[in-house]
């Protein structure tokens, strides 16, 4: 009797030691305030970047923020990465769930007997346990499945990190294009305004006709409109960059951005090397392989379920004056009807689905890579043609400048040549931006940067905060 009561006491003590619930309510207004307080001068961001970069950043904040520093700032603030990290934490918790030993079941039957068949008290009672013992390595297969799913979730962090870094890259490229375009269009708009003024003077002097003036005014208006559009594009690019980093647009006020890297381009890797890099490095493909491995483990688990688990049933019973101690089996499931054939077929179908999904992803990667390589090559050739055209336009402008200096060309002709040269500059900028966009598409296809210096922060697999 005392032993039976001791067992009950131990079980109740274990229940009393369970984890308690702690509420964590979400306040939308507080989240909004925290977002508005984000800044690139934060000391917490400073410490995090120094840890991830492996060295201190001095002075802080940097005098100019380049792609590397802004990418690390995005890794710190990005909600997409926070979500991916949280999902990995959920998947890791799944390993603990899969590895948990099944709990025994405490049974406390009570029966009152009338008439009393024995010499003792007229009731039957006593604690007993139902202790499940899993067979056929079922728990091991569950742990394997959860481990593969955890690895897929970890690799999804890398995919999310690449997506964030690509968004930072694209926003910085858009900002580079807008600011450079503003510089060219400002010079062109100024030249067109001078052309309009001189055309009106010549009309008053009888040297120009009204259609000539109208054409000059139209070109002037178009230049001013293009300049206004470029300034709007700059504001859009700033907002795009702030969203990619995860900070309010005001956080970029007064921040100097180093956009010089977008004025140069790296050579494309050989196609074989690019394909090898994409197939062996892309985190989404590796995550898909981990999902397939999880499907394999799930199938092994369903096959193992054909073998019954064992339930031990030790216990003590007081039976109307007789003390009984049991050591037998509480039960064995007999798989004599379907032998879990439905679960096995479903697991086989899911494994096949995972295999098809992985193959489809690999085919898409190869296709994207081939298209990106072709686009990069075509954009490189187009930039070379644009360089040659710009060099020719430069020679023409220099010729007009020399003619104007020697008195062989008037100011209007020279100003028109300057406006035409700015048009060639803008065309060359468009070709350069197209090449940078093609380079970004090639980086996305491989999930590897073309410029080695940018590789370290982008490829970090353990960014946490």
C-alpha positions, 0 to 999 in steps of 0.5 A: 500500500505504501509503495503504491502511494509512493508511485502516485506521489512521484507521478504527481510531483512530476506533473507539478514540475511542468513548464508554465505558460508565460504570455507575450502579447503583441502591441502593434503600436509598440512595433511601429515605434520600434521600427521608426526608431531604427537607425544605421547609427545604432550601437547594437548594430555596430556590435553586431556588424563587428561580430559578423565582419570579424573586426571593428568598424571604426569610425562608427558609423562609417563615413560611407556605406558600401554594399557590404555594410548595408547588406550586413545592416539588412541582415540585422534588421530584415524581418524576412530573416527574422522569420526564417530564423524563427522557422528554423527554431521551430524545426529544431524544436521538432527534433526534441518532440521526435526524440521524446520517449513515450510517457507511461500511463498511470491507471487507477482502477477502483471496484467495489465488490458486493457481496464481498468474495474475500476476507479483506475490505470489499473493494479492488484497487491499485495503481498500474502502469502502461509503459509503451516500448517502440520497436523497429527503430521508429523513434530513430526514423522520426528523429531523422525526419525532424533533423532533415526538416531542421536542415532544410529550415536552416538552409532556408535562412541562407536563401532568405539572406541571399534574397535580402542581399539581392534586394539591397544590391538592386536598390543600390543599383537603382539609386546609382542609375538615378543619381548618375542620370540626374547628373547627366540630365542636369547638364543636358537640361541646362544646355537645352535651356541655353539653346532655347534662349539663343533660339529665341534671340535668333528668332528676334534677329530674323535668323531663325524661324518659329518652327526652329524655336518650337523644336528647341522649346520642345527639347527643353521641356522634354529635358526638364521632364526627364530630369524630374522623372530621374529625381522621382526615381531617386526617391523611389530607389531610396525608399526601396533601399530602406525597405530592403534594409528594414529601416524607415526612409528617414534613417537614410537621411544624411547617410553617404552611400558608396555606389562606386562598385556599380561603375565596374563589372566583373567577367562572367565565369565559364559556363561549366564553373557557373553550373557547378557552382549553382548546383552545388551551392544554391541553398534552395536546391540543398534544402530541397534535397533535405526535404527529400531525405525527410520524405525518405525517413518518413517512408522508413517510419511508415514501414516500421509501423508494420511492426507492433509496439509493446506495452508493459503493464507492471502494477499492484492490485489490492483485491479484497484482502489479496495483494497482487503484483503484475509484471505482464504485457498490457497489450500488443497491436496486431497488424493483421488487417492492412499492415499500414499499407495506406500510410506506406503508399502515402509516404511513397507518393510524398517521396516521389513528389519530393524527388520530382520537385527537386528535379524540377528545381534543378532544371529551372536553375540550369535554365535560369543560369543559361539565360543569365549567362547569355544575357550577361554576354549580350549586355557586355557586347552592347556596353562595348558598342555603347563605349565606342559610340560614346568615344565617337561622340566625345571626339565630335564634342572636342572638335566642336569645342576646338572650332568654337575656341577658334571662332569657326563655330558659334556658341549655339552649335557648340551648346547643341553638341554638348546636349547631344553628348549628354544624350550619348552619356545617358545611352551609355549609362543605360547600357551599363545599368543593363549589364549590372542588372544582367550581372545581378541575374547571374549572381541570383542564378548561382547565389554567388557574388561575381565580386569576391569582396562581397562574398563574405557577408552574403554567404554567411550561414549563421547570421543570428541576433 
